[in-house]
Amino acid sequence: MEGFLFFWIAWSGWIISTFILDKQNKYRLKIAATLLIVIILSDIHISIVSFHISLAAIFLLVVGYLYFIKKTFWFLLYTTIRIITITLAGASFLLMALYDPVWVIFDLAWLQSILFTILALVLFKKYEERIFSTIIGLIQADIIYSYLLKPFDIQYPIGSFAYFDGIALTCLFITTWYGLEHLQAIFQKNTQLEREKPL
């Protein structure tokens, strides 16, 4: 069922950020509000120059762009190149799945998530950059894919539930990896403290 993974992950994230995260966490309300808005807007599509696009996709693009807006010029330039890499890879992935579906032996959302989680981990170091850049890149890839299908009279909605399944899974994998990195850092710190204890 298209959208099941997206709703399951989004609602789980909202519940965790609303009821489980420390109330002193400065990101708690931002995460909860963003997830709730995305859930509400996910089923609303509008037409822009004959393209059907989800309001949730537009909202996520705006949020992603706003995250980077205060960065330095050179950082933005470098980040733009990396996001374009994700965008082109995402569009190529969708085109290959369309023209040669035989090689897609697994569920498309899972395969996309694994590939783009790896790409995000290679291209970016910080958790927030990985999340926002990957979301921007994948939505831009969906826009390019829809544009390329237009000459063939194929109406492809930008930000469909099926595509959001892949984005949600990718964010879940990136978050899981971040959690493992955090646990490793805590373990290493505790190990170091144990070694430094006087005999």
C-alpha positions as CSV (number, residue, x, y, z in Angstrom):
1,M,0.0,0.0,0.0
2,E,1.5,3.3,-1.2
3,G,2.1,5.7,1.7
4,F,2.1,3.1,4.5
5,L,5.8,3.5,5.2
6,F,5.6,7.2,5.0
7,F,2.7,7.6,7.4
8,W,4.1,4.9,9.8
9,I,7.6,6.6,10.0
10,A,6.2,10.2,10.1
11,W,3.6,9.4,12.8
12,S,6.3,7.5,14.8
13,G,8.7,10.4,14.5
14,W,5.9,12.8,15.6
15,I,5.0,10.7,18.7
16,I,8.7,10.3,19.7
17,S,9.4,14.0,19.2
18,T,6.2,15.1,21.0
19,F,6.1,12.7,24.0
20,I,9.5,11.0,24.4
21,L,12.2,13.5,23.5
22,D,13.5,15.7,26.3
23,K,11.4,18.8,26.7
24,Q,14.6,20.8,26.9
25,N,15.6,19.7,23.4
26,K,15.6,22.8,21.3
27,Y,14.7,20.8,18.1
28,R,11.8,19.0,19.7
29,L,9.0,21.3,18.7
30,K,10.5,22.1,15.3
31,I,10.6,18.4,14.4
32,A,7.1,17.7,15.7
33,A,5.6,20.7,13.9
34,T,7.4,19.9,10.6
35,L,6.3,16.2,10.7
36,L,2.7,17.2,11.4
37,I,2.6,19.7,8.6
38,V,4.1,17.2,6.2
39,I,1.5,14.6,7.2
40,I,-1.4,17.1,6.7
41,L,-0.1,18.4,3.3
42,S,0.9,15.1,1.9
43,D,-2.5,14.3,0.4
44,I,-3.0,17.8,-1.1
45,H,-1.8,18.4,-4.7
46,I,-1.8,21.6,-6.7
47,S,-1.2,22.2,-10.4
48,I,1.8,24.5,-11.4
49,V,2.3,24.9,-15.1
50,S,0.5,21.6,-15.8
51,F,2.6,19.8,-13.2
52,H,0.8,18.1,-10.3
53,I,2.9,18.6,-7.1
54,S,2.3,17.7,-3.5
55,L,2.2,20.7,-1.1
56,A,4.2,18.5,1.3
57,A,7.0,18.4,-1.3
58,I,6.9,22.2,-1.7
59,F,7.0,22.6,2.1
60,L,9.9,20.3,2.5
61,L,11.8,22.1,-0.3
62,V,11.3,25.4,1.4
63,V,12.3,24.1,4.8
64,G,15.4,22.5,3.3
65,Y,16.4,25.7,1.5
66,L,15.8,27.8,4.7
67,Y,18.2,25.5,6.6
68,F,21.1,26.5,4.3
69,I,20.2,30.1,3.7
70,K,22.4,31.5,6.4
71,K,25.5,29.5,5.4
72,T,28.6,31.1,3.8
73,F,28.9,31.5,0.1
74,W,31.6,28.9,-0.4
75,F,29.8,26.4,1.9
76,L,26.6,26.9,-0.2
77,L,28.5,26.4,-3.4
78,Y,30.1,23.2,-2.2
79,T,26.7,22.0,-0.8
80,T,24.9,22.9,-4.1
81,I,27.3,20.6,-6.0
82,R,26.7,17.8,-3.6
83,I,22.9,18.3,-3.7
84,I,23.0,18.3,-7.5
85,T,24.9,15.0,-7.4
86,I,22.0,13.5,-5.3
87,T,19.4,15.1,-7.7
88,L,21.0,13.7,-10.8
89,A,21.5,10.3,-9.2
90,G,17.9,10.3,-8.1
91,A,16.6,11.2,-11.6
92,S,18.8,8.6,-13.2
93,F,17.6,6.0,-10.7
94,L,14.0,6.7,-11.6
95,L,14.7,6.7,-15.3
96,M,16.6,3.4,-15.1
97,A,13.7,1.9,-13.1
98,L,11.3,3.0,-15.8
99,Y,13.2,1.9,-18.9
100,D,14.9,-1.2,-17.5
101,P,12.8,-2.4,-14.5
102,V,14.4,-5.9,-14.6
103,W,17.4,-4.8,-12.5
104,V,15.1,-3.5,-9.8
105,I,14.8,-6.8,-8.0
106,F,13.8,-5.4,-4.7
107,D,11.0,-3.0,-3.7
108,L,11.8,0.4,-5.3
109,A,11.4,2.4,-2.1
110,W,13.8,0.1,-0.1
111,L,16.4,0.0,-2.9
112,Q,16.2,3.8,-3.3
113,S,16.6,4.3,0.5
114,I,19.6,2.1,0.8
115,L,21.4,3.7,-2.2
116,F,20.7,7.3,-1.2
117,T,21.5,6.7,2.5
118,I,25.0,5.5,1.4
119,L,25.3,8.5,-0.9
120,A,24.3,10.9,1.9
121,L,26.8,9.3,4.3
122,V,29.6,9.7,1.8
123,L,28.8,13.2,0.7
124,F,27.9,14.8,4.1
125,K,29.3,14.7,7.6
126,K,26.7,16.3,9.8
127,Y,23.3,14.7,10.5
128,E,21.2,17.8,9.6
129,E,23.1,18.3,6.3
130,R,22.5,14.7,5.4
131,I,18.7,14.9,6.1
132,F,18.0,18.2,4.4
133,S,20.3,17.7,1.4
134,T,18.9,14.3,0.7
135,I,15.3,15.5,1.0
136,I,16.1,18.5,-1.4
137,G,18.0,16.3,-3.8
138,L,15.3,13.6,-4.0
139,I,12.4,16.0,-4.4
140,Q,14.3,17.9,-7.1
141,A,15.0,14.5,-8.8
142,D,11.2,13.8,-8.8
143,I,10.6,17.2,-10.4
144,I,13.2,16.5,-13.2
145,Y,11.7,13.0,-13.7
146,S,8.2,14.5,-14.1
147,Y,9.5,17.0,-16.5
148,L,11.2,14.4,-18.6
149,L,8.0,12.3,-18.8
150,K,5.9,15.3,-20.0
151,P,6.8,15.0,-23.7
152,F,5.4,11.5,-23.6
153,D,2.0,12.7,-22.2
154,I,2.7,10.8,-19.0
155,Q,1.2,12.6,-16.0
156,Y,3.5,11.9,-13.1
157,P,2.6,13.5,-9.8
158,I,5.5,15.1,-8.0
159,G,5.7,14.0,-4.4
160,S,3.4,10.9,-4.6
161,F,2.9,8.6,-1.6
162,A,5.1,6.0,-3.2
163,Y,7.9,8.5,-3.5
164,F,7.4,9.7,0.0
165,D,7.8,6.1,1.2
166,G,11.3,6.2,-0.2
167,I,12.2,9.6,1.3
168,A,10.8,8.6,4.7
169,L,12.8,5.3,4.7
170,T,16.0,7.2,3.7
171,C,15.5,9.6,6.6
172,L,14.9,6.7,8.9
173,F,18.1,5.0,7.8
174,I,20.2,8.2,8.1
175,T,18.7,8.8,11.6
176,T,19.5,5.2,12.6
177,W,23.1,5.6,11.4
178,Y,23.4,8.9,13.3
179,G,22.1,7.0,16.4
180,L,24.8,4.3,16.0
181,E,27.5,7.0,15.6
182,H,26.2,8.7,18.8
183,L,26.3,5.4,20.7
184,Q,29.8,4.7,19.4
185,A,31.0,8.1,20.6
186,I,29.5,7.5,24.1
187,F,31.1,4.1,24.2
188,Q,34.5,5.5,23.2
189,K,34.2,8.3,25.8
190,N,33.4,5.8,28.6
191,T,36.2,3.5,27.5
192,Q,38.7,6.5,27.6
193,L,37.5,7.5,31.1
194,E,37.9,3.9,32.3
195,R,41.5,3.9,31.0
196,E,42.3,7.3,32.6
197,K,41.1,6.2,36.1
198,P,44.0,5.8,38.6
199,L,44.8,2.3,39.7
